[in-house]
Amino acid sequence: MKGSRVNAELAEIQTIVGLQLGYPQVLPHLRLVEDLGAESGDFVVIIATLEERYDIVFAETELAAIRTTFDLYQLVNKLIT
């Protein structure tokens, strides 16, 4: 099933992040930790949800570069293409 979707939708990723962090709306430029208050457990759940949803696996080195929802969006699309 890997790569079965052409690309991920930014709005869908924003929704996943918002549901985990308790925000009804998450803007792409907001930083997960500094602006939205994500803790390590939140981050783990978000990553696991995205991996399951898109049938992808994030490398640990890629995770270190994620700061915003838009970063997640770009990385997900890179991994599913």
Stockholm file with secondary structure:
# STOCKHOLM 1.0

chainA/1-81         MKGSRVNAELAEIQTIVGLQLGYPQVLPHLRLVEDLGAESGDFVVIIATLEERYDIVFAETELAAIRTTFDLYQLVNKLIT
#=GR chainA/1-81 SS CTTCSSCCCHHHHHHHHHHHHTCSCCCTTSBTTTTTCCCHHHHHHHHHHHHHHHTCCCCHHHHTTCCBHHHHHHHHHHHHC
#=GC SS_cons        CTTCSSCCCHHHHHHHHHHHHTCSCCCTTSBTTTTTCCCHHHHHHHHHHHHHHHTCCCCHHHHTTCCBHHHHHHHHHHHHC
//
